[in-house]
């Protein structure tokens, strides 16, 4: 009996029978404690998030297990009576339909979506539990007996809702953690000094970086921050050649010039690796316009606001001047702008190349995907010319070797085929830039893939590689492969570069850890989503795209890792389109979770080392992926030295692999021919992540322009054109065999057949075969034959009748 009295004293005070307004529910709010008054909750929500409601679609409900039978004492049933579940179900459904309950839910953070999800969970919990807590049981019993109202359920419903949506209890704290409105305050070391900010603004080949580097070399201490490993390595070499001791720091490499391992006075690093706590006399931030990059912009923002240097020299496009000035205004620092003009002239030609037969020494054809790289390089070498090849996924050593081959005045290689990877980090002796296309795939701030014409900034960056001051060509030229593209190129180049308006930001590991403290059951991907949803930035900033981070987070979610380790793995710089690299990261994480070091022998087994030179394009692509896996190992080795202990051995075999890849790239045409020999249905045998369009020969509308030259050759050879063994060219190269030209006359310039022939989709022999098939079609009363038509005499090969 005493126990019953004690239990009754612990129950919430219940309002009178059948209250029809929110006052009764509010009374129970206060009796339960810990619940805010609705008006205060709404006000707090509005103030804490700038009036913007969170994206509740990101709130993943937790599962609450219904109470099963056990030794527990069903106190509610003893104090009242057992519940009639059918009556309880009616009460719950009535509760859900109450508009006042939905309004109260909204005032406590439950929008329509969350209210519905919480009710479904609450109803399931009530109906499937073998017994209920005494307070819930008594409330339901009173409502069933008519001495209570359905509104009385709201406090218990809200308690359940906060159990499955724990973020509702800590929304204010989450908003404070994700408040990104004052990034300058994140760097106390930089704010403790008055920095001198110098902006070196100008186009490519204007000497702006040279002047900044001269000041860097003259300083007692300095740090250079560049976007690429090649640029960091170049400054590293230049500094040490000038007798200025300089260390190299990239994500995958640390080179200390001091034999005893002491820190040098100067550091050349990739921008993500710069220290914002070490004091320097001079800091150089290169390519500042990348502060707007949807994925990496945060690194430039961090360096600009956080470098603790007496002088910060910024190099880049003039389009970033206004943004940098505004950002420095928020730190109380002024910006000195030094403008530079291009050192050598550059001319946009009035004619397009139109055919690879018109190539000259010093030409560089710029493509925006591997497909075009392989196609163009094959067609160039088919004309007896040698060409160097540079694209983004090649190892740095291979890029440098190909650049050296192209720059060497003695080497017969005088043509370069490259992607926009040449825009930064390589010194090339280019006379003429030729855009094979002006369409480039890109990823916007929302993580969506877009196909659009290159921007003015990109066009200027690439075009500026022609006629460099340090090269043998003192004047540069720019044109396109297609005549139609030339007008668009001139239009793009004549536009003014729009000013950069925002700088990127990214959640730190510490911020995500604080989120996880409040939401311990949320996945890392979900934590990142909620962070971005709640984050507040002012007009000068944006939150960088986190899709790649979330992709890796989801991939390794099932592996038991602590949050900090998981976060580091998810920031690994890998291409998620490479299956072998992603699989390797997964295996690394699994091995790490077992506390088993990833040794040299383990990585050799995983990659099947030693490897041999590639025999076809598929092999080359795989070797590039293996090189990236070694990069990933080295990147992780500097973050978890004890678990990745054999970095030096892996670096040695990575250098060997670089040499093997160089062998493949030097004979890239042979690899394409080998791929052609093993192809099926006219498509090169390549892995799924290879960027070729897989097109069946059986498709009638087959666009030869979209295929590599190897595919063009194989497809064209099936037509047995006597005048030409294969059609190497296409519309893109301005090539029209004599047979095709005569055929165009016979069919008329305006006909569909003429257009298809003119675009390289049909040949004369194909047209003749189509005519023969069409004739047989009419002879068979409109039915196409089941057999085949012989190409020579049109005789029908009999087929089996069904």
C-alpha positions, 0 to 999 in steps of 0.5 A, spaced: 500 500 500 505 504 501 508 503 494 502 505 491 501 511 495 509 513 493 507 511 485 501 516 486 505 521 488 510 521 482 504 521 477 503 528 474 497 532 476 491 530 471 487 536 469 479 536 470 475 532 465 474 533 458 478 540 457 477 542 450 483 547 450 491 547 450 491 549 457 490 542 460 495 540 456 500 546 458 498 544 465 501 537 464 507 540 460 509 543 467 508 537 471 512 533 467 518 538 467 523 539 462 518 542 457 519 549 454 513 554 454 510 553 447 511 561 446 518 561 448 520 555 444 517 558 438 521 564 439 527 561 441 527 557 435 526 563 431 532 567 434 537 561 434 536 559 426 535 566 423 528 565 422 529 559 418 526 552 420 531 546 419 530 541 414 526 535 418 527 530 412 534 529 415 531 527 422 532 519 422 527 517 427 530 512 432 527 505 434 523 504 441 522 497 443 515 496 445 515 493 452 514 485 453 512 481 458 517 480 464 517 480 471 516 487 471 509 489 475 504 492 471 502 497 476 497 501 472 493 495 471 493 494 478 491 501 480 486 501 475 484 496 470 487 492 464 486 496 457 481 495 452 486 495 446 481 497 441 478 502 445 485 505 446 486 505 438 480 509 437 483 514 442 490 514 439 487 516 432 482 521 435 488 524 438 492 524 431 486 528 428 486 534 433 488 540 430 490 543 437 495 537 438 498 538 431 499 546 433 502 544 439 507 539 436 509 545 431 511 549 437 515 544 440 519 543 433 514 537 430 512 539 423 507 535 420 512 530 417 515 529 424 508 529 428 506 524 423 512 520 424 512 520 431 505 519 432 506 512 428 512 510 432 507 512 439 501 508 436 506 502 435 509 503 442 502 503 445 499 498 441 505 493 441 507 493 449 505 488 453 504 493 459 505 500 459 508 505 464 503 507 470 502 514 468 501 512 461 496 507 463 492 511 468 491 517 463 489 512 457 484 508 462 481 515 464 480 517 457 477 510 456 472 511 462 470 518 460 474 522 466 479 524 461 480 528 454 485 525 448 489 532 449 492 529 456 496 524 452 500 530 448 505 530 454 507 523 453 506 523 446 512 529 446 516 525 451 516 519 446 517 524 440 523 526 443 526 519 445 525 518 437 528 525 435 533 526 440 535 533 436 529 536 439 531 537 446 538 540 443 536 544 437 539 550 440 545 547 442 546 544 435 544 551 432 550 554 436 555 549 434 553 550 426 553 557 427 558 559 421 557 567 421 564 569 424 570 565 421 575 570 422 574 568 430 576 561 429 583 563 428 586 567 434 593 566 432 592 570 426 587 575 430 593 577 435 597 580 430 596 586 425 598 582 418 600 586 411 595 583 406 598 584 399 594 582 393 598 580 386 592 581 381 593 579 374 592 574 368 596 568 367 603 569 365 603 576 368 609 575 373 604 576 379 606 569 382 614 571 381 614 577 385 610 574 391 615 568 391 621 573 391 619 576 397 618 569 400 625 567 398 627 574 401 624 573 408 627 570 414 621 564 414 615 563 409 610 558 407 607 557 400 600 554 399 599 552 392 593 548 389 597 542 386 603 538 389 606 539 382 606 547 384 608 545 391 614 541 389 616 547 384 617 552 389 620 547 394 626 546 388 626 553 387 627 555 394 633 550 395 636 551 389 636 558 391 640 556 398 633 557 402 632 551 406 625 549 404 621 543 406 615 540 402 609 538 405 603 535 401 597 530 403 602 524 401 609 526 402 613 530 407 620 532 405 625 535 410 631 538 407 635 538 414 639 531 415 637 531 422 630 532 421 629 539 424 624 544 421 626 548 415 625 556 415 621 555 409 615 550 407 612 549 400 605 545 401 599 544 398 594 549 401 590 544 405 596 542 409 598 549 411 599 550 418 595 556 421 598 556 428 606 556 426 608 564 425 611 566 419 614 572 416 611 571 409 606 567 407 604 566 399 597 564 397 597 562 390 590 561 385 586 565 390 580 565 385 579 557 387 576 560 394 570 559 390 571 552 388 565 548 391 569 542 393 576 545 396 574 553 397 574 552 404 582 551 404 583 558 401 578 561 406 582 557 412 589 560 409 586 567 408 583 568 415 588 563 419 595 564 416 599 567 422 604 571 418 606 578 418 605 579 410 600 575 406 601 575 399 595 573 395 596 571 387 590 570 383 585 573 378 583 580 379 575 578 380 577 576 387 579 583 389 573 585 392 571 579 396 578 579 399 578 586 401 571 585 404 573 579 408 579 582 410 575 588 412 572 583 417 578 582 420 580 589 421 586 588 415 587 593 409 589 590 402 594 593 398 593 591 390 598 590 385 596 589 378 600 586 373 599 585 365 601 579 361 608 579 359 607 576 352 601 577 347 596 572 345 592 572 339 585 569 338 585 566 331 580 568 326 580 561 323 579 554 326 584 548 325 578 544 322 583 538 321 589 534 324 593 535 318 593 542 319 597 541 326 604 545 327 610 544 332 608 547 339 600 546 338 596 543 344 589 540 343 585 541 349 580 536 351 575 535 357 575 527 358 579 521 356 575 519 351 577 525 347 584 525 349 585 517 346 581 519 340 585 525 338 592 522 340 590 516 336 589 520 330 595 524 331 600 518 331 596 515 325 598 521 321 606 519 323 606 525 328 608 524 335 604 527 341 605 527 349 599 526 353 597 529 360 591 528 363 588 529 371 589 522 373 596 521 371 601 521 376 605 527 377 612 524 375 608 521 368 606 528 367 612 531 368 616 526 364 610 528 358 611 535 359 619 534 359 618 530 352 614 536 349 618 541 351 625 538 349 627 541 342 631 535 340 625 530 342 621 529 335 614 530 340 612 537 338 604 536 339 601 536 346 594 533 347 591 535 354 586 536 359 585 543 363 590 539 367 595 544 364 592 550 366 596 550 373 602 547 375 606 545 369 611 549 365 610 548 357 612 551 351 606 552 347 605 556 341 598 555 340 592 552 344 586 549 340 580 547 344 577 540 341 571 542 345 568 548 349 563 543 353 566 541 360 562 537 365 562 540 372 559 539 379 555 545 382 555 547 389 549 543 390 553 537 388 549 536 381 553 534 375 552 540 369 554 540 362 556 547 360 561 551 356 567 553 359 567 559 363 571 566 361 575 564 367 577 557 365 578 559 358 583 565 360 587 560 364 587 555 359 589 560 353 594 563 357 598 557 357 600 559 350 606 563 349 609 563 356 615 568 357 619 563 359 618 558 353 621 558 346 614 561 344 614 569 346 607 570 342 601 565 343 595 563 339 588 560 341 583 557 336 578 551 336 578 545 332 571 546 330 569 552 326 562 553 329 566 553 336 570 559 334 565 564 335 563 562 341 570 562 344 571 569 342 565 571 345 567 567 352 574 570 352 571 577 350 566 577 357 569 580 363 570 575 369 564 576 374 567 578 381 567 572 386 562 573 391 563 568 396 568 564 400 567 556 401 567 553 408 567 546 411 565 543 418 571 541 422 572 535 426 571 538 432 564 541 430 562 534 428 564 531 434 560 536 438 554 534 434 555 527 435 555 528 443 548 531 442 546 525 437 550 519 439 546 515 435 546 518 428 550 516 422 556 521 420 553 522 414 546 524 417 550 528 422 553 532 416 546 533 413 543 536 419 550 540 420 549 543 413 541 544 414 542 548 420 548 552 419 548 559 418 553 563 414 553 570 412 553 573 405 560 572 404 561 565 405 557 558 403 558 551 405 562 547 401 559 541 397 559 535 402 557 529 397 564 526 396 564 526 404 557 523 405 559 518 400 565 515 403 561 516 410 556 511 408 560 506 405 564 505 411 558 506 416 558 499 418 565 498 420 566 500 427 570 506 428 571 512 433 568 518 430 575 522 429 578 516 425 571 515 421 571 523 419 579 522 417 577 516 413 572 520 409 576 526 408 581 522 404 582 525 397 580 520 392 575 519 386 569 516 388 568 514 381 574 509 381 571 502 384 578 499 386 580 506 390 573 506 393 574 498 395 581 499 397 579 505 402 573 500 405 579 494 406 583 499 409 578 501 414 576 494 416 583 492 417 584 498 421 578 497 425 581 490 427 587 494 430 591 490 424 597 494 421 596 495 414 603 492 412 607 493 406 606 485 404 599 486 405 598 492 400 602 488 395 597 482 396 592 487 395 594 490 389 598 484 386 604 487 386 609 487 382 605 489 376 607 489 369 607 495 363 600 495 361 597 491 355 591 495 353 587 501 355 584 497 361 590 495 364 593 503 364 587 505 367 587 500 373 595 502 374 593 509 375 588 507 380 593 503 383 597 509 384 592 512 387 591 507 392 598 508 394 597 515 394 591 513 399 596 509 403 601 515 404 596 520 406 593 515 411 600 514 414 601 521 416 595 521 420 595 514 423 603 512 423 602 506 427 597 503 423 600 504 416 607 503 418 611 502 411 610 509 408 617 509 405 617 502 402 610 504 399 613 510 396 619 506 393 614 502 389 610 507 387 616 510 384 616 504 380 609 504 378 610 511 376 615 509 371 611 503 369 605 508 367 610 512 363 611 506 359 604 505 357 603 513 356 609 513 351 605 507 347 598 509 348 596 508 341 599 501 341 594 500 347 588 503 344 590 498 338 590 492 343 584 494 346 581 494 339 583 487 338 579 485 344 573 489 344 566 486 343 561 489 338 566 495 337 567 497 344 573 498 347 574 493 353 575 498 359 572 498 366 566 501 368 569 507 370 572 509 364 569 515 361 567 512 354 560 511 351 559 504 350 555 504 343 553 498 340 554 497 332 547 494 331 545 501 333 543 505 326 544 512 329 551 511 331 555 517 332 563 516 330 565 523 333 563 520 340 568 514 339 575 513 340 579 513 333 580 505 335 572 504 335 572 508 328 577 504 325 573 498 327 566 500 325 568 503 319 572 497 317 566 493 317 563 497 311 569 495 306 570 501 303 574 500 297 577 507 296 579 507 304 581 502 309 578 506 314 576 513 316 580 516 321 577 523 321 570 525 322 566 532 322 571 534 328 577 533 323 574 536 317 575 529 313 571 527 307 573 521 303 572 522 296 567 516 295 563 520 301 563 527 297 561 524 291 555 520 294 553 527 297 552 530 290 548 524 288 543 525 294 543 532 294 545 537 300 539 537 303 537 530 304 537 526 310 542 521 307 547 527 305 547 530 312 548 523 315 554 522 310 556 529 312 557 528 319 560 521 318 554 517 320 554 513 314 558 511 308 557 510 301 557 502 302 552 503 308 547 507 303 548 501 298 546 496 303 540 500 306 538 500 299 538 493 298 535 491 304 529 496 303 528 493 296 528 486 299 523 489 304 518 491 299 519 485 295 517 481 302 510 485 302 513 490 308 517 484 312 524 485 313 528 478 311 530 474 317 537 472 313 542 477 311 544 481 305 551 479 302 555 486 301 557 484 294 551 481 290 545 482 294 543 475 295 539 473 301 542 468 306 537 464 308 535 464 315 531 459 320 523 460 320 520 460 326 
